[in-house]
Amino acid sequence: MRPPKLDLNLFVVFESIYEKRNLTRAAEALFITQPAVSNALARLRKTFGDALFVSTPSGMVPTPLTENIIGRVREALQLLEASATEGEVFEPARSERTFRLSMPDLTEAILLPALGEVLQQEAPGMNIECYFTPRSEVSAALATGKVDFAIDVPLLDDPQLRQTPLGSDRYACMLRHDHPFAGRTLSMRDYLALGHIQVSSRRQGSGFVDAELKKLGKERQIRMRVQHYLVAPLVALRTDLALTGPVQLLQRYDARVFDLPFKLPRLEWHLYWHRSSEQDQASRWLRGKVIDLLSDATPAAERPARKRRRTGHSVTGGVTARVTADFAADFPADFAAD
């Protein structure tokens, strides 16, 4: 039996309805009438034998079938678009694309000021929107186009995603300059005598710092729990509390930074994107800028090898293995709180 002949324009409408969750807004985005969108949806429903979208007070809700195929539909549309424009040269200065990035607040603070400067100079019409996406939703968000890139620790494992390492950082302990502790180094006894700030958006549960201390039979005194890394140093600067965090963050403040008296796995972050955008010229351009900017923010001795950065292959083995099972569940709390 030969498959039915389908009008590819129907899938353009399908994708627009999925994104807008509203027939009228989908029509406006496509510069067609609302009845034309309704007619296209009716034809698609007949072809698939499924409602595809269910009308509710909050909008057009996708059915399970729609959720299952939207990633492949978007990939196919993007491949067609890339094929049609393959001969064109991407000009950043003329681009009006909007890219959506998912990243934690710590990465926003490091990346966005530099990226904003680059875009102002090279691509003033390009727009950036940033969100935080829970790790469990990142793969789906990339597949459906809700986000174009995600920056996260190397814990995502999806064959549809491409990734490349961006850099790493070690952890240290921060105290305000006039803190009562006058020592030049921190012993384990000194560290445990301090009151500490814990960074986690979860309501309860210990972080990976505490998991590592527990392995040593030690426990620190948590005096304050905050949701975001950018708040924690402000607290440390005005109290006697200690903050354990990435060196790149701690060194931004006028404070004393000590090596830890115990070993912690390094913080590593990767850039993720869906394979469907692999050949998109605008996506490749922005991807290169993000890689370069975050690489520049990482000390030279701690950067991934350039050849490895550029390949965009899936990285497994040694990198992921450093994220041990004992603290993997809470690792986002110290990078970006899941």
N, C-alpha and C positions, 0 to 999 in steps of 0.2 A: 504493500500500500504506500503510495507516494504521500509525503507530508503535505499539508495544505500550504498554498502560497499565501504569504503574509505580507501586508503592507508595512514596511519598516517604520513608516511614520507613526504607526500605532504604538510602537514601543517608545517613541519620543514622548508621546502623550502619557503613556504608562509611567515613565520615569518622572515626568513633571507632576503628575497626580501624587506619586509617592512622596516627592519632595515637599509639595505645597500642602498636601492633605486637604485640598479644597478644589472643586472643579472650576470655580470662577477664577481663583488665583492661578491655577494651572493654565487656564485659557489666556489670562493676561500675560503670563510669562512667555507663552508661545505666540502671542499676537494673533490668536484666532478666537472664534466665538465660543461661548459656553456650550451651546447646543452641539458644536462640532466636537468638543471634548466628550460630551455625554455620548454622542454617537460612536466615537472611537472606543470608549470604554465598553459600550454595549457589544461591539464587534469582538473586542478582546475577551469579554466574558463568554461569548458564544464559542470562540475558538478554544478556550481553555476549559470550558465547562465548570467555571468557578466564578464566584462573585468578585474576586480580586480585591475589591475595596468595599467596606461596609460603612454606610452613612450613620454617623452618631452625632450627638450634640457637640462633641469636641472635634469633629471633622471626619474625613474619610480614613477609616482604620484599615490597614492592609490585612488580608487574610494570611494564614500560614503559607499558602502556595506563593503568594506575592513575596513574602519575606524570603522564601527559598530561592526565587529566581531573580530577584532584583539585582543581586551582585553580578550575575552573568549578563543580564540585560545591559547594565551600565558598562560592563567591560566591553561588550560587543559594540555599543554606541561609541565608546571612547576609541576603540580600535578603528571604527569606520571614520570617525572624525580625524584621527591621526593619519589614516591613509589618504584622506582627501587633502590634507594640508602638509603632507610629507615634503613636498617640494618647496614649501614656503620657509623662509628664515624667520625665526622668532625674534621679535624686536622688543626688548623689555621696556623701552621708552614709550612704546605705543600700546602696551598691554593694559587692559582694564579688568583683568581676572581678579576674582576674590578667592583666596586660599584660606581654608580653615585648618587650624593646627590645634592638636590636643597635647597639652604639656602641663607639668606642675608649676606652682608659683616660683619655685627656685629657678627652674630653667627659663621661665619668662623673664625674670630679673636679669639673667645673664645674657639671653639671646635678643630680646626685643629692642632694647636701646640701639644695639649695633645693627640689627636688621632694619629697623626704622630708618636709620641714617643711610644705609645702602639703598633702600627703596626710594627714599627722597631724591637721591642723586641719580639712580639708574632706571627706576621704574615708578615714577610718581603717580601713575594711574592705577597701580596694583594695590589691592586691598588685602588686609590680613585680619582674620578673626580668630581669637584664641578661646579655647574651652578646656576644661578638665573632664576627661572621660574615664570612668572607672575601668580598671584593667580588663574586667570580664566583658566589657562592651566595646573594646577598642577594635577588635577584628571585624565585628559587624559594622561599626561606624566607618571604617576604612572601605569595606566592601560595598556599602550602600552610598558612599560619597558624603556622608554627614561630616566627615573630616577628611582632609587630604593627606595629612602627615600626623604622626604621633611620635612623641619622644618619651621613652620609658626605660626602665631597667630591663635587662635581657631575660625576661621571663615569658615573653609571648612566643608561642609555637604554633604557627598556622602556615601551611604550605602556600596559601594564596598571598601571603605578605612577603615583601622584600625588606631587608634591613641592613644597616651598616653601623658599626660602632662609631661613636662620636668622641668619646673621651672617658676619663675616670678621675676620681678624686679620693683622697684619703680623709679619714676623720680625725678630728682633734678636739680639744676642750677649750672653751672660751670663758675668761673671767674679765670683769671690768678692771680698768687700770688701778683704781684705788681699793680693790678688793682686800679684805683683811688677810687673805692668804699671801704671804710674802716670799714663798719659796720660788726658786728658779726652775724647778722641775716638779712634776706631779708624780708622787708614788701612788701605789694602789691604796695605801692607807689614807693619803691625802684626798684622793679622788672619792673614796667612799664616805669620807667625813663631810663632804660638801652636800648641799641641797641641789637638786637637779631639775632642769626643765625637760620634759618629754614632748616630742612633736608627733602627734597622731590625731587623725580626725575621727578615729573610732572612739566610742564611748568608754570602752574598757579594754584591758589586755596590755601585756607588756610589749615593748618594741624589740628590735633585733639587738640593740645595745644590751638590754637586760637579759636577752637569751644567751648572749656570749658570756656575760658575767655569771649567769647561772651555771654554765658549764664549768666555770672556775670555782663554783661554790660561793660566789659573792653576790651581793645585792646592794644597789645604790638607793638613795633616798629621793624619790620623786616628790617634789614640792609643788610643781605646777605642770599642767598638761595643756598644750596649745595645739591648734589645728594646723598652722602654717609655719614654714621655716622663716618667712620674712618677719614674723612677729616675734619669734623667740629671741633674736639678738637684742631687740629693743628692751625686752624684759631683763635680759642679762646685764645690760648696760646700766640699769637703775636699781638692781638688787644684788644680793650676795649669791644668787643662784648661778650654777654653772650650766653651760650649754655644750653638748657634744654634737658636732655637725661637720659638714664638708668644709675643708680648709678654704676653698674658693669663696664660700659665703662668709666665714668667720673673719677672713683677712680684709673684708670690705669695711670693717668697723674699727674704731680706735679702741682696741682692747688687747688684753694679753691672750696669746694663743699657745697652748701647751700640747706637746705630744702625749698621747694616751699611754697609760702604764700597762696596757694590755692590747692584744691584737684584735682588729676588726677587719672583716672583708671590705675591700674597696667598693665605693659607689661607682657603678658603671652605667652609662646611658647609651641607648641606641635610637637611631631614627628609623621609623617604620613607614611604609607606604604600600598601597595595594598594587599588585602586579599589573593591573589594567592601566595604570598611569605610567608605567615604566618608560614608554617612548614619547609621552607627551612633552613637547619642547618647553612649554612654560613650567611644567612641573619639574622637569630636569634642571632647568635654570635655577629655580628657587631651592631645589634640593641641594644643589651645589653650593649656593650661598650659605645655607644653614650649616652644612658640613664644614665649610671653611671657617665660618664665624665661631662655631663651638669648638673647633679644633684650635683656633687662635686663642680661645679663652682657657684652654687646657695647657698646663706646663709642658714644654717640649718632651721631657722625659716620660710623660704619662700619656702621650697621644698614641692612638693606634697607628700602625704603619700606613702610609698614604695609599699604597697599592691596595691594601685590604679595605680601606675606607671607600675607595671608588668602585669596588666590584659590586656592592649591594647584594651579596649573597647571604644566605641564612647562616648565622653564626651559632655554633653549638659547642659542646665540649667544655674546654677550660673556662671560658667566660661564664657560662651559665652555672657551671659546677660550683663556682665560688658562692653562689647564693644558696646556702644550705637550707635543708628542709626545716630546720628549727626556727628560722625567722623569715622564711619566704612569704608566709601569709601576711606578715606585718611589714615587710620590706617597704611597701609603698608609703607607710606612715612616716618613714624617715626620708623618703625621696619626694613623695607627694601625696601621702595619705589616701589610701583607697577606701 
